[in-house]
Amino acid sequence: MNKQASSRMPERLNVGVSIFIRKGEQSLWENGIFQNCLYLVMLLTRSPRVKSTYLDVDHIVVAQT
C-alpha cells in the first residue's frame, strides 16, 4: 500500500437514521428506541468522520445538522 494513501483521511460521511412513528398521537419520548435513535444522531454529529446527520421520521426529514 502506498504510504501517502494510507495516511490520507477518507471522505466524511453523510449518515441518516430512520424511524417510523405510527399514525395518531405519539411522541419521540414515548419509548426507548426513539430516544436511542435521537441519541445516536447526536453522537454521530460529534464524530470527525461524519459530515452531516439526518433523523428521518416517517419519511420526513425533521432534524438536520
VOVEXTI-114462 format. One record per residue: residue number from 1; x, y, z of N, C-alpha, C in turn; residue in three letters. Coordinates in nm, 2 decimals. Example, Ala and Ser with C-alpha at 12.3 -4.5 7.8 and 13.67 -1.06 7.14 Angstrom:
REM residues 2
<resi = 1&n_px = 1.32&n_py = -0.57&n_pz = 0.78&ca_px = 1.23&ca_py = -0.45&ca_pz = 0.78&c_px = 1.32&c_py = -0.33&c_pz = 0.78&resn = ALA>
<resi = 2&n_px = 1.28&n_py = -0.22&n_pz = 0.71&ca_px = 1.37&ca_py = -0.11&ca_pz = 0.71&c_px = 1.29&c_py = 0.00&c_pz = 0.79&resn = SER>
REM end
This chain:
REM residues 65
<resi = 1&n_px = 0.08&n_py = -0.12&n_pz = 0.00&ca_px = 0.00&ca_py = 0.00&ca_pz = 0.00&c_px = 0.09&c_py = 0.12&c_pz = 0.00&resn = MET>
<resi = 2&n_px = 0.05&n_py = 0.22&n_pz = -0.07&ca_px = 0.12&ca_py = 0.35&ca_pz = -0.08&c_px = 0.12&c_py = 0.42&c_pz = 0.05&resn = ASN>
<resi = 3&n_px = 0.23&n_py = 0.47&n_pz = 0.10&ca_px = 0.24&ca_py = 0.54&ca_pz = 0.23&c_px = 0.15&c_py = 0.66&c_pz = 0.23&resn = LYS>
<resi = 4&n_px = 0.15&n_py = 0.74&n_pz = 0.12&ca_px = 0.07&ca_py = 0.86&ca_pz = 0.11&c_px = -0.08&c_py = 0.82&c_pz = 0.12&resn = GLN>
<resi = 5&n_px = -0.13&n_py = 0.72&n_pz = 0.05&ca_px = -0.27&ca_py = 0.68&ca_pz = 0.05&c_px = -0.31&c_py = 0.63&c_pz = 0.19&resn = ALA>
<resi = 6&n_px = -0.23&n_py = 0.57&n_pz = 0.26&ca_px = -0.27&ca_py = 0.52&ca_pz = 0.40&c_px = -0.28&c_py = 0.63&c_pz = 0.50&resn = SER>
<resi = 7&n_px = -0.21&n_py = 0.74&n_pz = 0.48&ca_px = -0.22&ca_py = 0.85&ca_pz = 0.58&c_px = -0.33&c_py = 0.95&c_pz = 0.55&resn = SER>
<resi = 8&n_px = -0.39&n_py = 0.94&n_pz = 0.43&ca_px = -0.49&ca_py = 1.03&ca_pz = 0.39&c_px = -0.62&c_py = 0.99&c_pz = 0.46&resn = ARG>
<resi = 9&n_px = -0.69&n_py = 1.09&n_pz = 0.51&ca_px = -0.82&ca_py = 1.07&ca_pz = 0.58&c_px = -0.93&c_py = 1.05&c_pz = 0.48&resn = MET>
<resi = 10&n_px = -1.01&n_py = 0.94&n_pz = 0.50&ca_px = -1.12&ca_py = 0.92&ca_pz = 0.40&c_px = -1.22&c_py = 1.03&c_pz = 0.40&resn = PRO>
<resi = 11&n_px = -1.30&n_py = 1.04&n_pz = 0.30&ca_px = -1.40&ca_py = 1.14&ca_pz = 0.28&c_px = -1.50&c_py = 1.13&c_pz = 0.40&resn = GLU>
<resi = 12&n_px = -1.55&n_py = 1.24&n_pz = 0.45&ca_px = -1.65&ca_py = 1.24&ca_pz = 0.55&c_px = -1.79&c_py = 1.19&c_pz = 0.50&resn = ARG>
<resi = 13&n_px = -1.86&n_py = 1.12&n_pz = 0.59&ca_px = -1.99&ca_py = 1.06&ca_pz = 0.55&c_px = -2.11&c_py = 1.14&c_pz = 0.59&resn = LEU>
<resi = 14&n_px = -2.22&n_py = 1.12&n_pz = 0.51&ca_px = -2.35&ca_py = 1.17&ca_pz = 0.54&c_px = -2.42&c_py = 1.05&c_pz = 0.60&resn = ASN>
<resi = 15&n_px = -2.48&n_py = 1.06&n_pz = 0.72&ca_px = -2.54&ca_py = 0.95&ca_pz = 0.78&c_px = -2.69&c_py = 0.98&c_pz = 0.81&resn = VAL>
<resi = 16&n_px = -2.78&n_py = 0.89&n_pz = 0.78&ca_px = -2.92&ca_py = 0.90&ca_pz = 0.81&c_px = -2.97&c_py = 0.79&c_pz = 0.90&resn = GLY>
<resi = 17&n_px = -3.05&n_py = 0.82&n_pz = 1.00&ca_px = -3.11&ca_py = 0.73&ca_pz = 1.09&c_px = -3.27&c_py = 0.74&c_pz = 1.07&resn = VAL>
<resi = 18&n_px = -3.33&n_py = 0.63&n_pz = 1.03&ca_px = -3.47&ca_py = 0.63&ca_pz = 1.01&c_px = -3.55&c_py = 0.56&c_pz = 1.12&resn = SER>
<resi = 19&n_px = -3.66&n_py = 0.62&n_pz = 1.15&ca_px = -3.76&ca_py = 0.56&ca_pz = 1.25&c_px = -3.90&c_py = 0.58&c_pz = 1.20&resn = ILE>
<resi = 20&n_px = -3.99&n_py = 0.49&n_pz = 1.24&ca_px = -4.13&ca_py = 0.50&ca_pz = 1.20&c_px = -4.21&c_py = 0.53&c_pz = 1.32&resn = PHE>
<resi = 21&n_px = -4.29&n_py = 0.63&n_pz = 1.31&ca_px = -4.39&ca_py = 0.66&ca_pz = 1.41&c_px = -4.53&c_py = 0.63&c_pz = 1.36&resn = ILE>
<resi = 22&n_px = -4.61&n_py = 0.56&n_pz = 1.43&ca_px = -4.74&ca_py = 0.52&ca_pz = 1.38&c_px = -4.83&c_py = 0.64&c_pz = 1.38&resn = ARG>
<resi = 23&n_px = -4.94&n_py = 0.62&n_pz = 1.31&ca_px = -5.04&ca_py = 0.73&ca_pz = 1.30&c_px = -5.10&c_py = 0.76&c_pz = 1.43&resn = LYS>
<resi = 24&n_px = -5.14&n_py = 0.89&n_pz = 1.45&ca_px = -5.20&ca_py = 0.93&ca_pz = 1.57&c_px = -5.10&c_py = 1.00&c_pz = 1.67&resn = GLY>
<resi = 25&n_px = -5.15&n_py = 1.01&n_pz = 1.79&ca_px = -5.07&ca_py = 1.08&ca_pz = 1.89&c_px = -4.95&c_py = 0.99&c_pz = 1.93&resn = GLU>
<resi = 26&n_px = -4.83&n_py = 1.03&n_pz = 1.91&ca_px = -4.71&ca_py = 0.96&ca_pz = 1.96&c_px = -4.60&c_py = 1.06&c_pz = 1.97&resn = GLN>
<resi = 27&n_px = -4.52&n_py = 1.04&n_pz = 2.07&ca_px = -4.41&ca_py = 1.13&ca_pz = 2.10&c_px = -4.27&c_py = 1.05&c_pz = 2.08&resn = SER>
<resi = 28&n_px = -4.17&n_py = 1.13&n_pz = 2.04&ca_px = -4.04&ca_py = 1.07&ca_pz = 2.03&c_px = -3.99&c_py = 1.01&c_pz = 2.16&resn = LEU>
<resi = 29&n_px = -4.05&n_py = 1.06&n_pz = 2.27&ca_px = -4.01&ca_py = 1.02&ca_pz = 2.41&c_px = -4.09&c_py = 0.91&c_pz = 2.46&resn = TRP>
<resi = 30&n_px = -4.18&n_py = 0.85&n_pz = 2.38&ca_px = -4.27&ca_py = 0.75&ca_pz = 2.43&c_px = -4.21&c_py = 0.62&c_pz = 2.46&resn = GLU>
<resi = 31&n_px = -4.10&n_py = 0.58&n_pz = 2.39&ca_px = -4.03&ca_py = 0.46&ca_pz = 2.43&c_px = -3.88&c_py = 0.47&c_pz = 2.40&resn = ASN>
<resi = 32&n_px = -3.81&n_py = 0.38&n_pz = 2.45&ca_px = -3.66&ca_py = 0.38&ca_pz = 2.44&c_px = -3.60&c_py = 0.38&c_pz = 2.30&resn = GLY>
<resi = 33&n_px = -3.66&n_py = 0.31&n_pz = 2.21&ca_px = -3.60&ca_py = 0.31&ca_pz = 2.08&c_px = -3.59&c_py = 0.44&c_pz = 2.01&resn = ILE>
<resi = 34&n_px = -3.69&n_py = 0.52&n_pz = 2.03&ca_px = -3.69&ca_py = 0.66&ca_pz = 1.97&c_px = -3.58&c_py = 0.74&c_pz = 2.04&resn = PHE>
<resi = 35&n_px = -3.57&n_py = 0.73&n_pz = 2.17&ca_px = -3.47&ca_py = 0.81&ca_pz = 2.24&c_px = -3.33&c_py = 0.76&c_pz = 2.19&resn = GLN>
<resi = 36&n_px = -3.31&n_py = 0.63&n_pz = 2.17&ca_px = -3.18&ca_py = 0.58&ca_pz = 2.13&c_px = -3.15&c_py = 0.63&c_pz = 1.99&resn = ASN>
<resi = 37&n_px = -3.25&n_py = 0.64&n_pz = 1.90&ca_px = -3.22&ca_py = 0.69&ca_pz = 1.77&c_px = -3.18&c_py = 0.84&c_pz = 1.77&resn = CYS>
<resi = 38&n_px = -3.24&n_py = 0.92&n_pz = 1.85&ca_px = -3.21&ca_py = 1.06&ca_pz = 1.87&c_px = -3.07&c_py = 1.07&c_pz = 1.93&resn = LEU>
<resi = 39&n_px = -3.04&n_py = 0.99&n_pz = 2.03&ca_px = -2.90&ca_py = 1.00&ca_pz = 2.09&c_px = -2.79&c_py = 0.95&c_pz = 2.00&resn = TYR>
<resi = 40&n_px = -2.83&n_py = 0.85&n_pz = 1.91&ca_px = -2.73&ca_py = 0.81&ca_pz = 1.81&c_px = -2.70&c_py = 0.92&c_pz = 1.71&resn = LEU>
<resi = 41&n_px = -2.80&n_py = 0.99&n_pz = 1.67&ca_px = -2.78&ca_py = 1.11&ca_pz = 1.58&c_px = -2.69&c_py = 1.21&c_pz = 1.65&resn = VAL>
<resi = 42&n_px = -2.72&n_py = 1.24&n_pz = 1.77&ca_px = -2.64&ca_py = 1.34&ca_pz = 1.85&c_px = -2.50&c_py = 1.30&c_pz = 1.86&resn = MET>
<resi = 43&n_px = -2.48&n_py = 1.17&n_pz = 1.88&ca_px = -2.34&ca_py = 1.11&ca_pz = 1.89&c_px = -2.27&c_py = 1.12&c_pz = 1.76&resn = LEU>
<resi = 44&n_px = -2.34&n_py = 1.09&n_pz = 1.65&ca_px = -2.27&ca_py = 1.09&ca_pz = 1.52&c_px = -2.24&c_py = 1.23&c_pz = 1.48&resn = LEU>
<resi = 45&n_px = -2.31&n_py = 1.34&n_pz = 1.52&ca_px = -2.28&ca_py = 1.47&ca_pz = 1.49&c_px = -2.14&c_py = 1.51&c_pz = 1.54&resn = THR>
<resi = 46&n_px = -2.10&n_py = 1.45&n_pz = 1.65&ca_px = -1.97&ca_py = 1.48&ca_pz = 1.71&c_px = -1.85&c_py = 1.40&c_pz = 1.65&resn = ARG>
<resi = 47&n_px = -1.88&n_py = 1.31&n_pz = 1.56&ca_px = -1.77&ca_py = 1.23&ca_pz = 1.50&c_px = -1.70&c_py = 1.31&c_pz = 1.39&resn = SER>
<resi = 48&n_px = -1.57&n_py = 1.31&n_pz = 1.39&ca_px = -1.49&ca_py = 1.38&ca_pz = 1.29&c_px = -1.51&c_py = 1.31&c_pz = 1.15&resn = PRO>
<resi = 49&n_px = -1.55&n_py = 1.19&n_pz = 1.15&ca_px = -1.57&ca_py = 1.12&ca_pz = 1.02&c_px = -1.71&c_py = 1.14&c_pz = 0.96&resn = ARG>
<resi = 50&n_px = -1.80&n_py = 1.21&n_pz = 1.03&ca_px = -1.93&ca_py = 1.24&ca_pz = 0.98&c_px = -1.95&c_py = 1.38&c_pz = 0.94&resn = VAL>
<resi = 51&n_px = -1.99&n_py = 1.40&n_pz = 0.81&ca_px = -2.02&ca_py = 1.53&ca_pz = 0.76&c_px = -2.15&c_py = 1.59&c_pz = 0.80&resn = LYS>
<resi = 52&n_px = -2.26&n_py = 1.51&n_pz = 0.78&ca_px = -2.39&ca_py = 1.55&ca_pz = 0.82&c_px = -2.47&c_py = 1.43&c_pz = 0.87&resn = SER>
<resi = 53&n_px = -2.57&n_py = 1.46&n_pz = 0.96&ca_px = -2.65&ca_py = 1.36&ca_pz = 1.01&c_px = -2.80&c_py = 1.40&c_pz = 0.99&resn = THR>
<resi = 54&n_px = -2.88&n_py = 1.30&n_pz = 0.97&ca_px = -3.02&ca_py = 1.32&ca_pz = 0.94&c_px = -3.11&c_py = 1.23&c_pz = 1.03&resn = TYR>
<resi = 55&n_px = -3.21&n_py = 1.27&n_pz = 1.09&ca_px = -3.31&ca_py = 1.19&ca_pz = 1.16&c_px = -3.44&c_py = 1.19&c_pz = 1.07&resn = LEU>
<resi = 56&n_px = -3.47&n_py = 1.08&n_pz = 1.01&ca_px = -3.58&ca_py = 1.06&ca_pz = 0.92&c_px = -3.70&c_py = 1.00&c_pz = 1.00&resn = ASP>
<resi = 57&n_px = -3.80&n_py = 1.07&n_pz = 1.02&ca_px = -3.92&ca_py = 1.02&ca_pz = 1.09&c_px = -4.04&c_py = 1.00&c_pz = 0.99&resn = VAL>
<resi = 58&n_px = -4.08&n_py = 0.88&n_pz = 0.96&ca_px = -4.19&ca_py = 0.85&ca_pz = 0.87&c_px = -4.17&c_py = 0.92&c_pz = 0.74&resn = ASP>
<resi = 59&n_px = -4.05&n_py = 0.91&n_pz = 0.69&ca_px = -4.01&ca_py = 0.96&ca_pz = 0.56&c_px = -4.01&c_py = 1.12&c_pz = 0.54&resn = HIS>
<resi = 60&n_px = -4.01&n_py = 1.19&n_pz = 0.66&ca_px = -4.00&ca_py = 1.33&ca_pz = 0.65&c_px = -3.87&c_py = 1.37&c_pz = 0.74&resn = ILE>
<resi = 61&n_px = -3.78&n_py = 1.44&n_pz = 0.68&ca_px = -3.66&ca_py = 1.48&ca_pz = 0.75&c_px = -3.70&c_py = 1.59&c_pz = 0.85&resn = VAL>
<resi = 62&n_px = -3.68&n_py = 1.56&n_pz = 0.98&ca_px = -3.72&ca_py = 1.65&ca_pz = 1.09&c_px = -3.60&c_py = 1.72&c_pz = 1.16&resn = VAL>
<resi = 63&n_px = -3.48&n_py = 1.66&n_pz = 1.14&ca_px = -3.36&ca_py = 1.72&ca_pz = 1.20&c_px = -3.24&c_py = 1.71&c_pz = 1.11&resn = ALA>
<resi = 64&n_px = -3.17&n_py = 1.82&n_pz = 1.10&ca_px = -3.05&ca_py = 1.82&ca_pz = 1.01&c_px = -2.94&c_py = 1.90&c_pz = 1.07&resn = GLN>
<resi = 65&n_px = -2.82&n_py = 1.85&n_pz = 1.06&ca_px = -2.71&ca_py = 1.92&ca_pz = 1.12&c_px = -2.61&c_py = 1.95&c_pz = 1.01&resn = THR>
REM end
